[in-house]
C-alpha cells in the first residue's frame, strides 16, 4: 500500500483495528497496525510539506435539475387542469 491514497491506507488500518478488537491473531495484527500507522504518518507529513495546489480548472456541480424531459404522469395530468373550460 506504500504510495497509495490516504483512503486506501485508512481502510486497511480500520480493518486491522477491527480484527484487533476481536483479538484475532493479535501479534500479526499489531505489527500490521504499526506498519500502516507509520506509513499513514509519513503520507500525512508529505502532504503537509507540499505547496498550496491551485487547480487549473474547477468543476462545480450543484445537483439542481434545470429541466426534466420526462415528467411524471401526475405532473402531465395537472398541466391541463387550468386550461379546461
C-alpha positions in Angstrom: 0.0 0.0 0.0 3.0 2.3 0.0 2.5 5.3 -2.2 -1.3 4.7 -2.4 -4.0 7.1 -1.4 -4.8 8.0 2.2 -8.2 6.4 1.8 -6.6 3.0 0.9 -4.3 3.2 4.0 -7.2 4.2 6.3 -9.5 1.4 5.1 -6.9 -1.3 5.7 -6.0 0.2 9.1 -9.6 0.3 10.1 -10.0 -3.4 9.2 -6.9 -4.3 11.2 -8.2 -2.3 14.2 -11.5 -4.3 14.0 -9.5 -7.5 14.0 -7.6 -6.2 17.0 -10.8 -5.6 18.9 -11.8 -9.2 18.1 -8.4 -10.5 19.3 -7.8 -12.2 16.0 -4.1 -13.2 15.8 -3.0 -10.1 17.9 0.7 -10.5 17.3 0.3 -10.1 13.5 -2.5 -7.5 13.7 -0.4 -5.3 15.9 2.5 -5.5 13.5 0.2 -4.6 10.6 -1.3 -1.7 12.6 2.2 -0.4 13.4 3.4 -0.5 9.8 0.2 1.1 8.4 0.2 3.8 11.1 3.8 4.6 10.2 3.0 4.8 6.5 -0.1 6.9 7.2 2.0 9.3 9.3 4.6 9.5 6.5 1.9 10.2 3.9 0.3 13.0 6.0 3.7 14.5 6.6 4.5 14.5 2.9 1.1 16.2 2.2 1.8 18.8 4.8 5.1 19.8 3.2 3.5 20.3 -0.3 3.0 23.8 -1.5 -0.5 25.0 -2.0 -2.0 23.5 -5.1 -4.3 25.6 -7.3 -6.2 23.6 -9.9 -6.2 24.9 -13.5 -9.9 24.0 -13.9 -12.7 23.6 -11.4 -16.0 21.7 -12.0 -18.9 22.9 -9.9 -22.0 20.7 -9.7 -24.9 21.9 -7.6 -27.2 18.9 -8.3 -30.2 21.0 -9.2 -32.3 19.7 -12.2 -32.8 22.6 -14.6 -35.3 20.9 -16.9 -36.8 17.4 -16.6 -37.5 16.0 -20.1 -39.6 13.1 -18.7 -42.3 14.3 -16.4 -44.3 12.1 -14.1 -47.9 11.2 -15.1 -49.1 13.3 -12.2 -47.4 16.4 -13.4 -48.6 15.9 -17.0 -52.2 15.5 -15.7 -52.0 18.7 -13.7 -50.8 20.8 -16.6 -54.0 20.8 -18.5 -56.4 21.3 -15.5 -56.4 25.1 -15.6 -57.0 25.3 -19.3 -60.3 23.4 -19.5 -63.4 25.4 -19.8 
